[in-house]
Amino acid sequence: MAFTKSFPKKIAPNLPPVWEEITLNEQEEKEVENKCKRQNYFLLDECLQASKSLAIKHSINTDENRTKIAIALFEKLASHSVFFKERAAKEKFDKLFNNKLKINKK
């Protein structure tokens, strides 16, 4: 199942935008997912370190508390994985339609 996102494309100043659907191909989607996985791995490591520091600072330093804190931090920060795909689709949209605009102007 491919990742798809729609973006508004202005065709004339006084007209409403036309919505263009952008789909990431399988390779593009895999690249984004792999980048996200690598970043999530490092993010989880940072969250574990931060949770230990916070637990010690607030005198709640138990394995359970550190784990809960790390999970809460990670879930908040890692929830942006769709953002990475949307950003890749937007970059593809911009590249595709900026190029088309240049071609149409000739």
C-alpha positions in Angstrom: 0.0 0.0 0.0 1.6 3.3 -1.1 1.6 6.5 0.9 -0.5 9.2 -0.8 -1.0 12.8 0.1 -2.9 15.6 -1.6 -1.6 19.2 -2.0 -3.3 22.3 -3.3 -1.9 23.7 -6.6 -2.7 27.2 -7.6 -3.4 27.6 -11.2 -4.7 31.2 -11.3 -4.8 33.9 -8.6 -8.6 34.3 -8.6 -9.4 30.5 -8.8 -9.5 28.0 -6.0 -6.6 25.6 -6.0 -6.7 22.2 -7.7 -5.7 19.4 -5.5 -2.9 17.2 -6.8 -2.4 13.7 -5.3 1.2 12.7 -4.8 2.1 9.1 -4.2 5.5 7.9 -2.9 6.7 4.9 -4.9 7.8 1.8 -3.1 11.5 2.8 -3.0 10.8 6.3 -1.9 8.5 5.1 0.9 11.1 2.5 2.0 13.8 5.2 2.1 11.7 7.4 4.3 10.7 4.4 6.6 14.4 3.4 7.0 15.4 6.9 7.8 12.6 7.1 10.3 13.6 3.8 11.9 17.2 4.9 12.3 16.1 8.2 13.9 13.6 6.4 16.2 16.4 4.1 17.4 18.6 7.0 18.4 15.5 8.8 19.7 14.6 5.9 22.0 18.2 5.8 23.2 18.0 9.5 24.1 14.6 9.0 25.8 16.0 6.2 27.9 18.9 8.4 29.0 16.6 11.4 29.6 14.2 9.2 31.6 17.1 8.1 33.9 18.2 11.6 34.5 14.6 12.8 35.2 13.9 9.9 37.5 17.1 10.6 39.5 16.4 14.3 39.6 12.8 13.8 40.9 13.7 10.9 43.3 11.5 8.4 41.4 14.4 6.3 40.1 13.0 2.8 39.7 13.1 0.6 36.6 9.3 1.0 36.2 9.4 4.8 36.4 12.3 5.1 34.0 10.5 2.8 31.6 7.2 4.8 31.8 9.0 8.1 31.3 11.0 6.8 28.4 7.9 5.4 26.7 6.0 8.7 27.2 8.9 10.7 25.7 9.4 8.3 22.9 5.7 8.1 21.9 5.4 11.9 21.8 8.5 12.4 19.7 8.1 9.3 17.5 4.6 10.1 16.6 6.0 12.2 13.8 6.8 9.3 11.5 3.8 10.2 9.2 5.3 13.7 9.2 8.4 12.3 7.5 6.3 10.7 4.7 4.2 13.9 4.3 7.3 16.0 4.0 8.8 13.6 1.4 5.5 13.8 -0.6 5.5 17.6 -0.3 9.1 17.8 -1.6 8.1 15.5 -4.5 5.1 17.7 -5.2 7.2 20.9 -5.2 9.8 19.4 -7.4 7.2 17.9 -9.8 5.1 21.1 -10.2 8.0 23.6 -10.0 9.5 21.7 -13.0 6.1 21.7 -14.8 5.7 25.4 -14.3 9.1 26.1 -15.8 8.2 23.9 -18.8 4.8 25.5 -19.3 6.4 29.0 -19.2 8.6 28.3 -22.2 
